[in-house]
Amino acid sequence: MSPSPAGFVVCGKTTFDVFACVRCGGRRRVLASLTAPGGGRAIVEHLALPSRPAKRAPAQGPPQSAGC
């Protein structure tokens, strides 16, 4: 498979232009590129958004039949 041009993502046989705005059809532009490992987490925490995934609930057993 040949490399796709910058800004395009190939998914199966369909190509998506990731810089095309779905609302107005205009072009998006890159505002920043995060290269430091902790850069994204610092931004998310500054915006008061959760920076870690939610904890999973403990596993539950199978549902019980009402008539047994």
Summary of the structure (lengths in Angstrom):
residues: 68
radius of gyration: 21.4
end to end distance: 57.5
largest distance: 61.6
contacts: 67
relative contact order: 0.08
helix: 12%
strand: 15%
